[in-house]
Amino acid sequence: MSDRVDDNSVLSDPTLPSPAYSRYAIGLLMVVYMLSFLDRQVLSILAEPIKRDLGLADWQVGAVSGLAFALFYTLVGIPVARFSERGHRPYIIATAITVWSLFTVLCGFAKTFTHLALARVGVGTGEASCTPPALSLIADYVPRERRSSAVAIYMAGAPAGALLGMVIGGLVASHWGWRAAFFVAGAPGLLIALFVAFTLFEPRTKAARRPAPAPGESKETFATTLKVLMAKRTYRFIVAAVTMKAFIQYSVHAFLGSFFFRNHAAELDAMASSFGLKPVGFLGVVLGLVLGLSGVLGSILGGKFADHFARRDIRAHMTIPAIAVLIGTPFYVAAFMVDSLPLAFALLLVPGTLNAMYYGPAYAIVQGLVQPSMRATATAVLLFVISLVGLGFGPLAVGLLSDVLASHGLDEAGGIRWALTFSVLIAIPAACCFLAARKTLKADLVS
């Protein structure tokens, strides 16, 4: 395979929708992903009031933030992805939105740890059915040469949703309590589900009318697909790298609000009062803007850079994430260590941007490592691992470490500070895995 992709090679493909429709579809799918992260991450800014109200320990906060959500997310993702290889993907996504939105609303009725954990299981069950069919659709909507940029726009929904979760959760909770924040977060998805069901088309409906099957549409079994994936060194290292990145991001998001409440309480109260807000509302707005806007920018830039530099060397899809991750890590550590609240916010802008640059390149390359009929499954297997390890055990591990450190010489503020600091250092081996994937990328690409 040639390292270079000529711009003139992007020919008109009659199987692709019009550019205008593709932009609409990708934009709508980005909104879907944004809502999924809004419902997923709203808990992070509410963690401290929920902890006090329900009498939870940090490990329980970590469990409902990660493990309870990831439990069914990992179990449901692969079966739904297998169905997505042949089913109507827009209908699958619309159903998923409805499920996770309803369970998000149910989180607001929780009276105990068990109630909240079960509701979060329901949220995870719905969201497991979103990304595998969505990325598979995007790969059918755009040519390969623009795939990283298209996937990056979709993945920008993650930081955008985290932004809205922080802002909406903080402001609503400051006025009406944390339960109302779940009600507000869950409602919009029910409307968006209708747009997905009735305005996104399934490309396979065109293929079904052709007398001969489309290339790559053979009915591979899950075992066959898994064998193909495991044989690809590039895929294995991407899974490892993205899993470690997920461990960091979900851990940080789960406890960042608690970190600031415990380590910068006086300064946070003073700054919030100067804006006429309560601390939870002020922190939600600031963290939402800092992490959300920087994450959206980083995701889009990562996709654009990858598509641009891949014209000369396709391996840029792995080089860019590796460099970005390494540069961003020291700024994370500094943000946890400085005594100044405004400086901590400013420092978070750097890793917030750089650590999101892997979204487009990594997920787009996964789509290209297999034939079209294996794409949803390839994504689901990736999400299975990163959700089980990164989301399921990341916040739980940081919560447990925080409790241990707090009971062995540190208070709650010091425990969460050092637990978060240790977690972000996992970025170093993640960068090494991205570089390892770079070595075999050209040989492993097939579509």
SULKAHU-V243126 format. One line per field, one symbol per residue. phi: phi as a letter, one per 30 degrees, with the letter a starting at -180 (. if undefined). psi: psi as a letter, one per 40 degrees, with the letter a starting at -180 (. if undefined). burial: b if it has 24 or more other ideal C-beta (glycine too) atoms within 12 Angstrom, else e. Layout:
phi = ???
psi = ???
burial = ???
//
This chain:
phi = .ddccdedddcdcdddddeddedddddddddedddddeddcedddcedddeddcicdddddddddbddddededddededdddddbdddeddddddedddddddddedcdcbededddddedddddddccdedddddeddcbdedcdddddddeddddddddedddddedddddcbjdddddddddddddddeddddcbccceddddddddcddeicdcddddddddddddcdeddddedddddddedddddddbdddedddcbedddddddddcibdeddddddddddddddddddddddedddddddddcaededcdddddddddddeddedddcdddddddeddddddddddcddededdddedddbdedcdddedddededdddddddcdedddddddddddcbjcdddddddddddddddddddddddddddddceddcdbb
psi = hidhhhdeegihheeiiiddddddddddddddddddddddedddeedddddddefiiddddddddcdddddddddddddddddddeahdddddddddddddddddddeeheiddddddddddddddedecdddddddddediideedddddddddedddddddddddddddddddeiddddddddddddddddddddeehihdeddddeidiiiheeigiidddddddddehddddddddddddddddddddddedddddddefddddddddddefiidddddddddddddddddddddddddddddddeddhdeddddddddddddddddddddediehdddddddeddddddeeeecddddddddeeiideeddddddddddddddddddecddddddddddddefeiaddddddddddddeeedddddddddddddedddehd.
burial = eeeebeeeeeeeeebbbeeeebeebbbbbbbbbbbbbbbbbbbbbbbbbbbeebebbbbbbbbbbbbbbbbbbbebbbbbbbbbbbbbbbbbbbbbbbbbbbbbbbbbebeebebbbbbbbbbbbbbbbbbbbbbbbbbbbbbbbbbbbbbbbbbbbbbbbbbbbbbbbbbbbbeeebbbbbbbbbbbbbebbebbbeebbbbbeeeeeeeeeeebbeebebeebbebbeebebbbbbbbbbbbbbbbbbbbbbbbbbbbbbbbeebbeebbeeeebbbbbbbbbbbbbbbbbbbbbbbbbbbbbbbbbbbeebbbbbbbbbbbbbebbebbbebbeeeebeebbebbbbbbbbbbbbbbbbbbbbbbbbbbbbbbbbbbbbbbbbbbbbbbbbbbbbbbbbbebbeeeeebbbbbbbbbbbbbbbbbebbebbbbbbebbbebbbb
//
